[in-house]
Amino acid sequence: MHSIDSSSVQDYVKAIYGFTEWQETPITASQLAGRMSVANSSVTGMVAKLVELGLARHEKYGPISLTPAGLALALAMVRRHRLIETFLVDQLGYSWDEVHDEAELLEHSVSDTFIERLDRKLGHPARDPHGDPIPAPDGVVPRPDAVPLARLDDGHRARVARISDDNPALLKFLTDHGVGLDTPLLVSGRAPFGGLLAVAVGESPRAPLLQLGEELVAAIWVETLGTHEGCTLAAYSARTTPSPTAAAANDAPAVPSA
């Protein structure tokens, strides 16, 4: 029997939330199966259980979405995961490419009291080591004012705001090339027909150029630093607001986490 205290249920709602956190297209059953590394048949059964528990909505052959109760549970688990990742990096010396699997194990085994004391110990951080926002206890998500690196045109300056943690090898590659959170970047050119994107890393006039392929470009989100002559991207003003999904979570009934 599964309940909201089940680690499998918690992992599934977190995966559904994570798929749409940085884009608006809802997740399908096959995409969820890939994200969870399970067979489609396993996803079908678990999604039916989520619907039965009032945590998800799903019509046959349609996308999967979270109810307010499911979203509240997902945000509680995301908060746990990202606070633990932050603790591992800040206090225990882990590198950012090592923490995901550790946090996956620990998030189900600690109490709510531990999480809130951990948050206080860390000084109430707004983001995790990868730049992903840490939801507040009330479900508000401090969304960074970030855009995909791919949107920037040549000559645009930006600062790294978030890097996807889906691929630890990608994170290690960026570390080896001096790219982390808040690293300044300058878009220097693109090869034609979907080729590599060249970025200068750092603010030095002799900043090294890094050639980024499609997967690397897709993983990086940035805060833009003003505009430039011929700029095709409007300047973004700094803001910290609840995401639409977080607002929905605020209307949900309280959901206990692990």
N, C-alpha and C positions, 0 to 999 in steps of 0.2 A: 504494500500500500504506500502511495506517495502522499505527502502533505507539503505545506509550505516550508516545513522544517527539513525536508529532504534535500540533500546536497544536489541531487540530479535536477530537481525542480528549480532550485536556486541558480544552478549553472545554465539551465535553458533560458530562464527569463533574462539573465545577464547577457547571454549571447544574442538574444533577440534585440535587446536594448542597444548593445554595442554595434550591431550592424547598421542601425539607423542614427547613431549618435552624431556622425559627421556627414551624413547625406540623408536624403528624404525618401529614397526608394525602399518600400517595405521588403522584408525578407520572405523568401519562399521556402517550402519544406526542403527542397533539394539543396538550397544554399545553407539552410540551417544544418542539414546533415553533414555538409562539407565542413562547416564551422565547428561542429561537435565531433567530427571524425567517426561518424557512425553510419549505419545503413539507413536508407530512406524509410524502411519499415519501422525502425526503432524510433525515428522522429515522428512518424504518424501516430504511434501509440502514445508517445510522451506529449505531443501537442493536444491530443484528445484529452489527456489527463489535465493539462493546463487549462483547457476550456472548462472541464468539469469542475475544477477548483476555482473558477472565476478569475483566472489570471491572464487568459489570452482569448482572442477572437480569431476564428478561422472557419472559412467556408471551403468546401471541397474544391481543390485545384486553385484556390485563391491564396493570397499572401497571408502572413501571420502578423498580428499586432497584439500589443499588450493592453489589457484593461487598466483603469486607474490603480486597482489593487496590484496587478502584475507589475506595473511601472514602479509603484512604491517599493515592492520587494526587490526589483532589479536595481533601483537606486541605492537601496540599503546595502546590497551586495557589492555594487560598484564602489561605494564609499569604503567598505571594509577592504576590498582588494587594493585600492589605490593608497589608502593610508598605510597598509602593511608594506606595499612596495616602497613608499617614501621612507618608512622606518628602516627597511633593509638597506637602502642606499645611504641615507643620512647618518644612521647610527651604527650599522654593522659593516659598512664598507663594501657592500655588494656593488657591482657595476649594473648599469641599467639594462643590459642584455641578459642578466642572470635572475632577475627578480620575479618574472611573471609566474613561472611554475611554482616557486616557493609560496608566493601569495595565493595561488590557487589552492594549495593544500591548507594553508593556515587560516584562510578566511572562513572556513566552515567549523573551525575548532576553538575559536575565541568568543568570549561573551560580549554583549553590548557594552557592558561597563568597561571592559578592556579597551574596546575601540574608542570610546569617548575619552578615556584617560590617555590613550595613545595620541589622539588628536590634540589634546591639551599639551602633552609633552613635546609634540612637534611644532607647537605654535600655531595650530589651526591652518595648515597649508591649503592653498587654493588649487594647487595642481600637483600631479604626481611626477616622478622622474622623467616621464615621456611627454609632459605638457598636457596630459588629459586632465580635465577639471575634476576636482573631488567634490561630490555633492555634499551640501550641508545637511545637518540632521533633519531639517524640515523639507528636504527634497529640492531646494533651490540649487541650481547648477551654475557656478561662476564661469560662464562661457567666455573664452578668450576671443578677442577681436581678430580672428585669424581667417586666412583664405588659403586655398591650395597653392603651392608653389607654381604649379602649371599655369595659373592665371596671369602670372607676371610677364610683362614684355621685356625686351632687351633694354638695359639701362636702369631697371627698377631695383631699388635698394629695399631690403627687408631684414627682419630678425626672426630666427627660428622660434616658433611658438609651440609646435607640437610635432612629434614624430611617431608614427604608428609603431606599436610594439609587436605586431604580428610575426615578424621575422627577426629573431635574435641576431642572426648573422648580418643582417642589414644594419642593425644598431651598432654592432662591433665594427663594421666597415666605416661607418660615419665617425665613430670615436677615433679610429686610426687615422682619419683624415681631418680631424680637428673640428668636426661639426657636432654641436650639442644644442641644448636649449639656450636661447638668447644669442646664438652665434650670428653675427652680421653676414649677410650674403648680398652679392650683386649679380644680377642676371646679366651674363656677358654675351650670350649668343646661342642659337639653336641650329643644329644640323637639319637640313630639309627632310621632308617626308617622314616626320615622326622620329627623327634621329636624336642624338644625345643633346642634353641641355648643359651648357657650360655656366658655372657659377664661380665667382671669386669668393673665397672663404676668408672673412676677416675684413678689417678696415684699412689695412696697410696698402699703400700704392702698389706694392709688390705682392699683394695677396695671391696665394696659389690658386690656380684654376682647378676645379673639380668637374669631371664629366659625369653627368648623372643619366642613367637609363630610365626607362619608363617606371619600373618598380620603385626606384629611389625617389623619383619626382612625385609619384603618387603618395608616398609615405610622409612627405614633408608639408607641413602647414606653417605659414609665416604671418607675422604682423608687418604690414607695409610701413615704410619710413618715408612718407610724403609721396610726391609725384615728380615727374621729370618731363622734359620737352617731348611732346608727342605721346605722352602716357595714355594707355588705353584702359587703365584701371582707376576708377575714382578713389580718392583718398578715403580711408576708413578712419572714423573717429573712435577713440578708445571708449569702451563701454563694458559693463559687467551686468548682465541681466539674466533672469531665469530663462531657461530654454522652454519652448512650448511643452515639451514632454514633462519637464520638471513642474510646470504650472499645473498640469493635469494630475501629477502625483500629489500635489498639495490638497487636491480635492478627494483623494482616495482615503479609505479608512486606514487606520494604523495597521501596519503589517509587521509582525515580529520577525526578526532575522535570526540567524543561527545562534 
